[in-house]
Amino acid sequence: MADFVLRPAGREDFPSIRALIRDTRINPTGLDWHRFVVAVTPSGVLLGCGQIKPHRDGVLELASLAVQPQARGQGIARAIVLHLLEKEPSRPLFLTCRSRLGRLYRKFGFTPVSQEHLPPYFRLLSWLGNLFRGILDEQNRLLIMRLEK
Ligand SMILES: CC(C)(COP(=O)(O)OP(=O)(O)OC[C@H]1O[C@@H](n2cnc3c(N)ncnc32)[C@H](O)[C@@H]1OP(=O)(O)O)[C@@H](O)C(=O)NCCC(=O)NCCS
């Protein structure tokens, strides 16, 4: 088990957050550090991060979940998700991920959302995802999930 603590991000964490998001190749937009929670070693090295991102229409998204490769498989993402879900009790909460990660999020109660129940932002994403559907294998297709309670 990795030795880590969770805390709200500070301005000084932003370069490491941005680098982790870039290196893990997840959505690099909307990275306002004020919204992030970070997992750090006792000496302050960034191990992982995540945020709840509000969209213009008020829809909330669990986003930017990433853990350094050498620190994976030790419960850091789980701790970050639980922390964020507790900190932000408003529901529903949406997220997007690759299909293969659906298993991770189902453990917290997220379920896949059908196209007709998507708010506009996620409907657009879904439409874009469908454009690339043919060239992505099943595991890497876009999945949009929602947590109701
Ligand atoms: C996905 C990621 C955040 C998981 O981080 P992690 O710290 O290794 O995850 P944890 O150890 O906390 O695992 C939490 C649970 O998710 C499951 N899980 C972890 N990685 C998984 C994967 N790639 N596929 C399916 N399930 C996975 C674990 O089995 C664990 O289940 P358990 O609680 O029943 O034991 C990490 O692999 C990562 O940063 N990937 C690259 C960025 C990314 O894809 N982020 C997600 C954007 S939607």
PDBQT file of the ligand as one rigid body, heavy atoms in Angstrom, charges set to zero:
ROOT
HETATM    1  C1  LIG A 201      -7.352   4.447 -13.999  1.00  0.00    +0.000 C 
HETATM    2  C2  LIG A 201      -6.359   4.839 -12.892  1.00  0.00    +0.000 C 
HETATM    3  C3  LIG A 201      -6.700   6.235 -12.406  1.00  0.00    +0.000 C 
HETATM    4  C4  LIG A 201      -6.525   3.823 -11.736  1.00  0.00    +0.000 C 
HETATM    5  O1  LIG A 201      -5.674   4.249 -10.656  1.00  0.00    +0.000 OA
HETATM    6  P1  LIG A 201      -5.208   3.241  -9.505  1.00  0.00    +0.000 P 
HETATM    7  O2  LIG A 201      -4.713   4.042  -8.355  1.00  0.00    +0.000 OA
HETATM    8  O3  LIG A 201      -4.307   2.214 -10.068  1.00  0.00    +0.000 OA
HETATM    9  O4  LIG A 201      -6.598   2.537  -9.118  1.00  0.00    +0.000 OA
HETATM   10  P2  LIG A 201      -6.916   1.825  -7.719  1.00  0.00    +0.000 P 
HETATM   11  O5  LIG A 201      -5.713   1.042  -7.296  1.00  0.00    +0.000 OA
HETATM   12  O6  LIG A 201      -7.457   2.819  -6.749  1.00  0.00    +0.000 OA
HETATM   13  O7  LIG A 201      -8.078   0.849  -8.108  1.00  0.00    +0.000 OA
HETATM   14  C5  LIG A 201      -9.454   1.132  -7.788  1.00  0.00    +0.000 C 
HETATM   15  C6  LIG A 201     -10.312   0.028  -8.322  1.00  0.00    +0.000 C 
HETATM   16  O8  LIG A 201     -10.390   0.145  -9.732  1.00  0.00    +0.000 OA
HETATM   17  C7  LIG A 201      -9.959  -1.049 -10.362  1.00  0.00    +0.000 C 
HETATM   18  N1  LIG A 201      -9.099  -0.653 -11.483  1.00  0.00    +0.000 N 
HETATM   19  C8  LIG A 201      -7.960   0.042 -11.428  1.00  0.00    +0.000 A 
HETATM   20  N2  LIG A 201      -7.442   0.212 -12.671  1.00  0.00    +0.000 NA
HETATM   21  C9  LIG A 201      -8.318  -0.409 -13.499  1.00  0.00    +0.000 A 
HETATM   22  C10 LIG A 201      -8.355  -0.619 -14.897  1.00  0.00    +0.000 A 
HETATM   23  N3  LIG A 201      -7.389  -0.133 -15.708  1.00  0.00    +0.000 N 
HETATM   24  N4  LIG A 201      -9.377  -1.308 -15.414  1.00  0.00    +0.000 NA
HETATM   25  C11 LIG A 201     -10.369  -1.796 -14.615  1.00  0.00    +0.000 A 
HETATM   26  N5  LIG A 201     -10.407  -1.641 -13.289  1.00  0.00    +0.000 NA
HETATM   27  C12 LIG A 201      -9.374  -0.972 -12.746  1.00  0.00    +0.000 A 
HETATM   28  C13 LIG A 201      -9.127  -1.790  -9.320  1.00  0.00    +0.000 C 
HETATM   29  O9  LIG A 201      -9.227  -3.186  -9.524  1.00  0.00    +0.000 OA
HETATM   30  C14 LIG A 201      -9.730  -1.353  -8.022  1.00  0.00    +0.000 C 
HETATM   31  O10 LIG A 201     -10.811  -2.191  -7.656  1.00  0.00    +0.000 OA
HETATM   32  P3  LIG A 201     -10.991  -2.643  -6.098  1.00  0.00    +0.000 P 
HETATM   33  O11 LIG A 201     -11.226  -1.358  -5.331  1.00  0.00    +0.000 OA
HETATM   34  O12 LIG A 201     -12.161  -3.550  -6.120  1.00  0.00    +0.000 OA
HETATM   35  O13 LIG A 201      -9.689  -3.301  -5.731  1.00  0.00    +0.000 OA
HETATM   36  C15 LIG A 201      -4.894   4.774 -13.386  1.00  0.00    +0.000 C 
HETATM   37  O14 LIG A 201      -4.658   3.522 -13.981  1.00  0.00    +0.000 OA
HETATM   38  C16 LIG A 201      -4.541   5.882 -14.386  1.00  0.00    +0.000 C 
HETATM   39  O15 LIG A 201      -4.101   6.962 -14.004  1.00  0.00    +0.000 OA
HETATM   40  N6  LIG A 201      -4.748   5.599 -15.703  1.00  0.00    +0.000 N 
HETATM   41  C17 LIG A 201      -4.420   6.595 -16.746  1.00  0.00    +0.000 C 
HETATM   42  C18 LIG A 201      -5.388   7.775 -16.730  1.00  0.00    +0.000 C 
HETATM   43  C19 LIG A 201      -6.826   7.346 -16.889  1.00  0.00    +0.000 C 
HETATM   44  O16 LIG A 201      -7.177   6.545 -17.754  1.00  0.00    +0.000 OA
HETATM   45  N7  LIG A 201      -7.697   7.926 -16.028  1.00  0.00    +0.000 N 
HETATM   46  C20 LIG A 201      -9.106   7.649 -16.023  1.00  0.00    +0.000 C 
HETATM   47  C21 LIG A 201      -9.782   8.687 -16.832  1.00  0.00    +0.000 C 
HETATM   48  S1  LIG A 201     -11.532   8.280 -16.991  1.00  0.00    +0.000 SA
ENDROOT
TORSDOF 0
